[in-house]
Amino acid sequence: MSLIKFFSTNGHLDRVDFKGALLAGQAPDKGLYMPEMFPSLSPETIRNFPQMSYHQIAYQVIKPYLGDLVEESALEEMLKDAYSYEVPLERVYDGKYLLRLDRGPTCSFKDFAARLMGRLMQYFLKEEGRSMIILTATSGDTGSAVAHAFYGLENIKVIVLFPEREVTERQRRQMTTLGENIYPLAVTGKFDDCQALVKQAFVDPELKGLELSSANSINVGRLLPQAVYYFYAHSRVAPGGEEVVFSVPSGNFGDLMGGLIALKMGLPVKKFVAATNENDEFPRFMQTGVYEPIRPSRNCISNAMNVGHPSNLARLFSLYGGQMDETGQVARQPDLSAMREEIYAVSISDEETRQTIREAYSQYKVLLEPHGAVGWAGLVRYLKEFGDWSPAVSLETADPAKFPDEIVRLTGVNPSLPPAMASLDEKEENFLNMDGSYASLKDYLKGFF
Ligand SMILES: *Cc1c(COP(=O)(O)O)cnc(C)c1O
């Protein structure tokens, strides 16, 4: 089998293998890496999935992209180690399920991607005797998922910049109570300031020797692991091989891309529901064929989905023959009718999100948080319009305990703290405060030479 190469969505001619794409993060022309082809899993392979565990399915899905880059036994170990937690399918009614992706160490679905990416990076770096510093800015969830994923790994240090006043205490503690190779910086400023500082450091020639890398959602290493849980969920709710409807609460569209990759690899899917909050640039595009980013993005209660220009749309367009650059300029329209065939896009207001949390609890005793509620509301709309379809799976991307205030107000239930977060409040915090100037960050980074 020849090794799958990755190309840049902006059209740069160089092709790289998975290792190159993973360590580079972004292509040299600022495009995103996409696999040149999607290996298809045979119906027989997929038929065996109901008897397999999560990490065994992950092996089948991911291995074809790696070829011989990673030894078989090493990959098996990594997957076992990364996916050591439960992935429950909760039945809501009839054949309608919630896929709870919130049981990882930071209680959001970002753990799935970050944990495998961290292990693969460490493997390749070790092989080459290299080390790396991951420099990343966060508004909350990504920073903690990445910090936990890289925690304790050799050869990699993680510096996380977060806006001092914009993260919740629990989100902060998820980053600051680790220690070891994790270096959190509380920055005086907003998330945008943190991101600007990080970008400046990446292009600073005086810091070249530091091997800075980012771990944000554009890295292809975060994309492939997100194809796995679609196969897993399908194997559990449709062991006979029927088509399944998946509803995906979407912000930067990495999660949905994972599903579409699964589809291209042969997963029987009836439809993907792409459910956004009031940042509805994608649903509007699907209706009109005109793409207009929303600037600035709208603040909704599903805050991890407040994205006015999702970077993964470049990949989505490329999948359907189109081309979009990093600024959102469309150089070539994708095949809209093919997209509509496979994706149903819908925007859910905050009002509907709250109503959905209330109703899911009163009707089914199911506790949703705002992101998962957007997904569920999207599914309900789809079923209303196109008739009942079973089986159907809606993705729940975070633990309700991350958003206690909203949920207590809407349902009267105080969501219990998952074990992963239970001891957070007692642990000792370690972080530095930093003013928002680049000079301060640069001084700090020079200390890592
Ligand atoms: C990041 C995030 C999302 C959105 O996922 P994308 O891949 O960016 O579309 C949804 N829910 C939660 C809880 C998240 O943290």
The ligand as an ORCA input file, in Angstrom:
! r2SCAN-3c Opt
* xyz 0 1
  C     -14.783     23.103     20.239
  C     -16.133     22.699     20.672
  C     -17.199     22.529     19.762
  C     -17.096     22.830     18.293
  O     -16.332     21.874     17.597
  P     -15.722     22.248     16.181
  O     -14.871     21.103     15.796
  O     -14.933     23.505     16.393
  O     -16.867     22.455     15.246
  C     -18.427     22.096     20.253
  N     -18.600     21.861     21.569
  C     -17.609     22.026     22.460
  C     -17.879     21.770     23.900
  C     -16.335     22.439     22.063
  O     -15.364     22.616     22.980
*
